Amino acid sequence: MRVFQIDGGWSFDHLTVAERPEPVPQAGQVLIRMQAASLNARDLIVPLRGYGRATGELPLIPVSDGVGTVIGLGEGVTRVKIGDRVCPTYFQGWIAGEPSAERFATALGGPLDGVMADRVCLSEDGVVRVPDYLTHEEAATLPCAAVTAWSAISIHAATRPGDHVLIQGTGGVALFALAFAKLHGARVTVISSSDAKLEQARALGADATINYRTVPEWSRPARDIAADRGGFDTIVELGGEATLGQSIKCIRIGGTIALIGVLSGLAPALPLGAIVTRQVRLQGVTVGHRDGFEAMLRAMAQHQLRPVIGKTFAFADLKAALDETARPSGIGKTIIRFDAHDS
C-alpha cells in the first residue's frame, strides 16, 4: 500500500511516497481505508523534528487528521463495525480524564505513525464514528483543530450565552472556535491583519472585527466592545509573544486566556501583576480527549455545523498541500483526498 513517510533524515526532502505491507488488525484493532486527511500547523513542524525526541523515530508516517471507512476488525471489537466511517483520535491513548505524559506520547503523526497511508490500523479505542451529514473532507478536519477549539471554548472556558469571546486570526482552530462560541450563544470578536478575512469571519457569524495591522493597539477597541462585561470572558490566544500582553489588557477579571498557539514567538514579556491581581487564568490547550471529541460531534450534529474547507489536493501532492498550509491563499482547512476509488 502507498504511504508518505519521512525517512533517511529530518527534512521535507526526505518526505517521500513509499510502499509498506497492508496492516492486519489484531485483537481490539480496526483496519481503516483512508478517504481524506487535513493538515495542521503541526504537520509543518514534524518533518523538521521540531518536537525533539517527542517527534518520534524514522521512518515516520506524518499527519494526524483524517477520516476513513472501517474495512477490517480484530477479535473482540465492539465499538465499531465494518462500513462505519471513523476519525482517528489525535491522542490514541487519551480517552478521558486529565492529561499525562503517557497519554501525550500517543499522538498520531509523531511519535506514532499518522494517517498518510492507504490503510491504517488502530485500536478501536482510538477512533470515533462521524455523523453521516459530514462529507469526507469536512470530517477529516476534526481530530486536532476542532477538538482543540472545543476544549478551549466548551471545556476549559465553559462558555455561556452572553459571554464575550475574542479569537485571534482565521486559521483552522480560530474558525472552529468561532463556530463553537456562537453555538454557545457568545458574542464573538475576531482580529486579523486582513480585511478580506475579517469580512469572511463576519459572514461566518463574528459580531465584531478588528484589523490589528491598521490598529496595532487592538486591545483598546477590544475593551470597548466588551465593556459591559469588564472585558472578555475568554480569549483564544494564538499569537503568543506579540499578542499575549494585549490579551491580558482586555481580559476581564477572572477571565480565561486559552493559550493554543505561539505563532509570533515563545518569550512574551508578561505583566504578572495584572495576571495575579485580576485573577486571570492562563490555560494551555493541547487538543483533548476522546470523550470531548464525541461530545463535540453530538453538538455539531444537533446544529448541523459544517467545517470551513479551503483547498483540496491529491494524495501525491502532499508537499504542495503543506506549502498551502504554510502560506494559505484563503481561509479554511487544507484537505488531501485519497483518490476517487476510495469514495
Beta strands, then each sheet from edge to edge (+ up, - down):
strand 1: 2-6
strand 2: 15-19
strand 3: 29-38
strand 4: 65-73
strand 5: 85-88
strand 6: 119-123
strand 7: 127-129
strand 8: 164-168
strand 9: 187-192
strand 10: 208-211
strand 11: 232-237
strand 12: 251-259
strand 13: 281-284
strand 14: 309-314
strand 15: 333-337
sheet 1: 1+ 2-
sheet 2: 6+ 3- 4+ 5- 7+
sheet 3: 6+ 3- 15+ 14+
sheet 4: 10+ 9+ 8+ 11+ 12+ 13+
end
